[in-house]
Amino acid sequence: MRDARRLLHREKATEQEKLEMLRRAVTIGIEDWRQGRLDDCPVDEILDEIDRQEV
């Protein structure tokens, strides 16, 4: 039972960390947009870059 609780806690912490990373990325993106710093890179390339960073 303790192992299951530890695993659940670890998984929840990992999810929270991912959520915080996403919030930071969105905040940076919004600020870039407000400052006129836009990128014409296709969305597929951006998503591929995000996937590479997660590994």
Phi, psi and omega per residue, in radians:
M1 nan -0.734 3.138
R2 -1.090 -0.712 3.129
D3 -1.086 -0.703 3.124
A4 -1.124 -0.724 3.112
R5 -1.141 -0.714 3.102
R6 -1.082 -0.788 3.134
L7 -1.089 -0.777 3.107
L8 -1.067 -0.766 3.119
H9 -1.083 -0.760 3.140
R10 -1.109 -0.762 3.127
E11 -1.119 -0.706 3.126
K12 -1.139 -0.721 3.111
A13 -1.103 -0.695 3.110
T14 -1.113 -0.758 3.112
E15 -1.106 -0.715 3.111
Q16 -1.093 -0.705 3.124
E17 -1.114 -0.764 3.108
K18 -1.097 -0.725 3.126
L19 -1.104 -0.729 3.113
E20 -1.132 -0.694 3.087
M21 -1.085 -0.721 3.117
L22 -1.133 -0.744 3.103
R23 -1.055 -0.749 3.118
R24 -1.094 -0.751 -3.137
A25 -1.111 -0.731 3.118
V26 -1.133 -0.754 3.117
T27 -1.049 -0.778 3.108
I28 -1.099 -0.764 3.130
G29 -1.067 -0.745 3.122
I30 -1.125 -0.753 3.125
E31 -1.124 -0.737 3.076
D32 -1.033 -0.774 3.130
W33 -1.075 -0.774 3.130
R34 -1.086 -0.590 -3.129
Q35 -1.497 0.006 3.124
G36 1.400 0.237 3.112
R37 -1.587 1.584 -3.101
L38 -1.906 2.717 3.139
D39 -2.185 2.321 3.136
D40 -1.619 0.315 3.123
C41 -1.167 2.361 3.111
P42 -1.062 2.560 -3.110
V43 -1.005 -0.683 -3.140
D44 -1.011 -0.715 3.124
E45 -1.178 -0.673 3.110
I46 -1.107 -0.789 3.135
L47 -1.133 -0.664 3.071
D48 -1.075 -0.715 3.126
E49 -1.118 -0.721 3.107
I50 -1.079 -0.784 3.133
D51 -1.050 -0.717 3.135
R52 -1.124 -0.623 -3.114
Q53 -1.244 -0.468 -3.105
E54 -1.320 -0.347 -3.078
V55 -1.397 nan nan
